[in-house]
């Protein structure tokens, strides 16, 4: 059964041989898959999405491979069925989080082999690659290296040295690392789902891409992504990321608190939180009562909204205090003009921004992930903050795709149901011509190795 909300609103029958990017958000409470493309105005829009309950992830870390694979397959299948035509997902950009994630600052030095010529992108890429060779603690590996300011022959505070002359390059890097086993488990789950990991992206960085503006990043802002298992923090200043952290508390802990405090089932506690939850007890009327059905043969249980809010507020205060501690430890506490932007499923609690402003003394707002998308009005369902990470993964994927080669296999391609075999063959011929003239290289085994997966992809699509 296809989801017409995407197929009809996005006119997917006309999306022929469209190059798209796929983001896969493997969260504690849900696994969501998003497919995005660029329209004729070079704006990014989401053409399909699917989600499934996450059964094998705890606090952002895979705890059961088989159950996680099942959830991924369900989400991917729902995404492919949401498009009217033939969508086959091959590669995905995956988010990673969890308490094992760490970040640190590092100063690196790179000396060019020649003093002649300008600093090129090749020099920058070689510099960044050197940072991946740093020696880490046993069991850890570097996930992402993010360059910050450069120093060229002693000249500081250079954001983009490409085109300048110079021999000695120095730079401050924000390095994000995590446990090798946790990274491998995510890759293993995706591989067993029949997909390939194109990139692993830290979830708060992806969420920031979706909900923050360039002005906020320049002025200084704190992103707080309250997910099901973890709360991710990312601090930006002068347009650059300065600090990242993962707090091992999220919306699921609040649900557990409600379950134990009210002595009800977990499913009932989740429904209470979503429908009646508030982060400020003072804003709830103690005369308002919710009646919860009792267990078999038992009387219903009455719960006041004031007591419910008190339970939620106690845990939210703890999370906000930990966020405040990260802000202070970053050293940018007095430079964050943009305040705090809170997103994620946990940000949907009523009166949350008021509580944050009261405890931190900083302005706060809710971040919605459709601010940078072209088809926001058509996809109101995507406006929920709970989709910030998944949509951000798509945006980061397009950002990294800018330097991709024309013949590289995309994450997926969409063919309308009326696309003929001849049209598919023309696409293959086009790829062959691009490859034949690229980089001045000859056809041979190298090109066969590249072209093979592309041919196989179209053969599979035809079937």
N, C-alpha and C positions, 0 to 999 in steps of 0.2 A: 504493500500500500504506500503510494508515494505521497509526500508532504507537499500539497499544492501551494502552500503559503510561500515557498521559495520558488517553485517552478513557474507559477503564474506571475508573481510580482516581479520577477527578474527576467521574464521572457527568455528563459533558457533555451527554447528550441532554436533561437538564432545564434547561440553561443557555439560556434563551430571552431574546433581546433584551438580553443582558447588556452593560453598558458596561465596556469594558476599556481597558487601557493597554498599549502595545507598546514594548519597549526593543530597540534594535538596536546590538549591540556589534561595531564594525568593527575587528577586531584584526589583528595581524601574522600570526598562525598560524591563526586561525579567525574566522569571522563567525557570530555567534549571535543568534538572534531569540527574544525571550521575550514571552509574552502573560500578563498578570495581571489579576485581577478582585478585587473585594471580596465576601466571602461574607455570609451573613445576620448574622454577628456583627461585621461591619464590619472584618474582618481580611483582609489581602491574601494571595492564594494564586496560584500559577502554574498555569495551565490548559493551556498548550502551550509547547513550545520546539522549535527546530530549529537545526541548525548546518551549516556547510559549511567546507571548507578555504579559507583566504584566499589568493588567488592574485595579487592586485595591490596589496598593502600592504607597505611596508618601514618598520620602526621607527615604526609608528603613523601613517605618512603615505601617502596614496594615490599609487602610482607608475604604475598602469595602470588607466585608467578602465574599459575594456571588461571586463577580467578581474575587476575588483572588482564590477561590475554583475552578472556571471554568478554570482559567489559569493553576492551578496545575494539574487538571485532563487532560487537553490538553497535557501538558509537559510529564506527566507520561505515558499517552497512547502512545505518540510518542516514548518514550523510550522503552516501552514493544514491540512495533511493529518493532523496529529497530533490534531485535534479531530473527534470523530464528529458530523457535522452540516455546517453551512455557516459557515465563518469567512472573512471577507474583511478583510484588513488594508489600511488606508488611510493612516494617519499613524504616524510613529515618533518616538521620542525617541532621539537618536543620541549616542553618546559620541565625544569627541575627545581625542587625545593627540598626542605627537610632540615632538621636540626644539625645535620652533618655539614651543611654549607658554611664555609668560612671565607672571609675576605681580608686582604691586607694591601698595604701600599708598598711599592718597590721602586727604587731608582735604578734605571738601566742605562748602559752606555754602549754605543755602537759607532764604530769607526769605518767610514767608507773606504773602499780600496783605492779610489782615485779622487784627487782634488778637483779634477776637471768636470764640467757639466753640472747640471742641476740635481737637486735631491728629487728622486722619483718615487712613485708608489712602490716600486720594487724594493727600494731601500727601506721604506717604512714596513713593508711586509716582512722583510728579512729581520728587521729589528724586533717586531712583534713575535716572530717565530722563535727568536732567541729566548724570549721570556718563557715560552712553554718548556724550555729545557732546564728551568730552575729546579734545584733539588728540593723536594717536598718531604714532609714527615712520612714515615712508613704507612702505607695504606691510603695515601691521599694522592690526588692528581689534579692538575690545573684544568678547569672547565672553560674559563673565559679570561682573556687578557684585554683590558680596556685602556688604551693610551689616554693620558691627560695632557698636561702642558709639555712642550718640547723645549729643549735648549740647544741652539745651533751655534757651535764655536763660541760658547760662553754667553750668547744672547738669550735671555730668559723669556718666559711667558709667550711662547709662540704656539698657537693652536694648530696651525697647518703649515708645516715646513716645505711641502711639495712646491717645487719651482725655485726654491732658494739655493744659493751656493753655500757649501760648507763641507767640512770633513768629519768633525766630531759631533755626533748626535747624542743628546741625553734626553731622558724623558721620565716622568712619573707615571707609573702604571698602577691601575686598580686591578688586582689579581683575585679571581674567585676560584676557590678549589673545593673539592668534596671527596667523600670516601669513594675509592675505586669500585668497591663492590656495589654500592648503591647506584652509581652511574652505569655499571655493567648490567645490573638488573633491569633498569629502564630500557637499555638497548636490547637486552634479551627478550623482553616482553614485546617490543615493537617488531623485532625480527620474527618471532613466533607467530605474529599476526599477519605475516606475509608482506610487511612494509619495511622500508629502509629509513634509518635516521639520517636526515640531511644535516641537522644541526641540533645541538642541545643548548638551550638558552635559559638563563636564570629567570625564574618566574617574576620577581619584582621588576626586573628590567623590561620584560615583555609587557607587564601591566602598565608601567610608566609610559611606554610607547603609545598605549591606547588612550590613556586618560589625561596625560599632562600636556600642556602647551609649551612651545619653545620659550615664551615669555616667563612662564613659571620656572622652568629649568634655569633660565638666566638669572632670575631674581633670587632663587634659592627656595627649594620646596622639599617637603618630606612626603613620600608616598607610603601609605600604610595599606597593605592588601590583606584583609582579614578573610582567610579561607576557612575550609572546614577543619583542617588539621594544624595549620600553622598561620602565623601572622608575619608577612614579609615586609621589610622596611628598606627603602632606598632613598638616599638623600642626594639632591642635585644642587649645584651652585655654579654660577658662571657657565651654564650650559653643559656641565660635565658631571658625571656621577662621582660622588665623593665617598660614599659609605653605603654598605649593604649589610643586612643582618636578617636572620630567620629566628622568630620567637616560637617555641614549640607549643603554643596555645592558639586555638581557633574556635570556630563556631560549634564544633562537636563537643568541646569541653563545656561550653555553656549549656548545651542540651543535656549533658550528663549531670550537671549541677541541678538543673530543673527536675530531672528524673529523680534524683536522690532527695532533693529538698521538698518536693511535693509528693513523693512516693507514688509515682505513676509510671506507665510504660514509656520506653524511649520514643516510640512512635508518637505517642500523645504529647510528650515533652517537646518534640520537634515541631509539631503542629501548633502548640501553644506559643512557642517562641516566634514562629513565622507570622502568626495571625494577630497575636496580642502583645508580643514582647516589646519592652521599652527599656532604654538604657538609663532612664531617670525615674526613680521611684516617686519623687516628688510630683511628677507630671501625671501620675496614675491616681485614679479615684479609688479609695479603699472600699467604697460601697459597691463597686462593680465586681461581679463574681462570674466566673466561668465554671460550668458544671461538666465534669469529666465522667464518662460512663465507667462504672466499676467493673471489676472482674466478674466472672460467672457467679451469679447468685449473691453478689455484694452490692451495697448501696453506692450510688454515684458519689463522686468526690467533688467538693466545692473549693475552688481556689480563687482568692482575691487577686485582682490585677496588681495591687500594690505589693503583695508578697512576691508575685512573679517578677515584677520589675526590680525588687530588692535583690533577688538572686542574680539576675542578669547584671545589674549595676556592679555588684561586688566583684564579679569575674572581669567585667569590662574595665573596671578601675585598675585591676592587676595588670591587664594587657597594656593599657595606656601608660601605666607607670614604667613598664619595661620598654615601651617605645620611647618614652621620654628619656630613659637612661641611655638608649642608643643615640639619641639626638645629642645629649651632652657629651658622650664619649667620642662623637665624631669631630668635635671642635667647631662646629658650624652653628651652634645654638643661637647666636645673636646675629646671624647673617641670613636667616631664612625668611625673607620678606613675603614669600608666597604662602607661608603657613603650611598646613597639613591637608593633603588630599587623601581621603579614605575611600577604598573601593573593595571589591570582593563581596562574596555572599553575606559575610557578617556585617557589612556596612548598611544593610537594609533595616537594621533595628531603628525604631523610632527614637528621636531625641539623641542620637549618638553624637552628632556634631556638637551639640550643646555641651555634652559631658566632656568631649575632647577639649573644647575651648576653655572650659572651666578648670580642667586639671593641668593643661599645658600653658595656658595664656596665649595661645597662637590661634590665628584664624583657621577655620576648617570648612571643607566642603566635600560633597560626595562626588566621586569621579565616575562618569559614565563612559563606556567604551566606544560609543558610536560617534564621538565628537570629530574623528578624523575620517569617517567613512562617507561615501558618496550617496548611499541609498538608505540613510537613516530613517526617513519617513516611511519607507516601504517595509522596514524590518523592525517594528517597534519591539518585538520580542527580544531582540538583541540588545536593547538599551539597558538591560539589567546589569548592575555592577558585577554580578557573579561571572560574567563572560569576559571580564577585562583581560585575564591572562590569555585565553584562547584567541581573542581578536588581536591582542598585542603580538602573539607569535606569528600571525599572518603578516602584520605590518613589519615586524623584524625580518621576516622571510623575504619580503619585497625589497627591503633595504639592502640585504646581503646579495640579492639577485642582480643588483645593478651591474656588478662586475662579472656576471656569469657569461660563459661563451654561448654563442647562438645555438650550438648543437647539443649542449648539455641537456640531459633528460629532465623535464620539469617534474614538479611534485605530482601533477595529474593533468589530464587533458579532458575536455568536454566535447563530445560529439553529439549533435542532435540526432534524434531517431531517424531522420531522413537523410543523414549523411551517407553518400554512396561509397562503394568500394573504390571507385575511381578517384573520388576526392581524397580518400585516405592515402591512396597510392601517390597522388600529387604531392601530399605533405611529405611523404618519405623521400620522393625525388628532390624536393626542395631542401631537405636536410642533407642529402647527398651532395648537392651543388655547393651548399655553404661549406661543408666539410672539405670538399675538393679544393676550394680556393682559399681556405683559411691557413694562415701562418706559412703559406708557401710549401706545405709538406705534401708528399706523394701519398697516393692511396696504397694501402697494404694491410698487413696484419693489424697494425695499430688502429686503422680506421674501422676494420671489421669488428674489432673488439668494442669500439664505441658504438657502431651502428647496430650491432646485434641486439642489444636491449631495446632500441627504438623500434626495430622491425618486429620484435617479439611483442612489444606493447601494442602495436596496431593490429597484429594477428589476434591477440587476446581480445582486443576491442571488437574485432569483426565477429568473433565467436559469440 
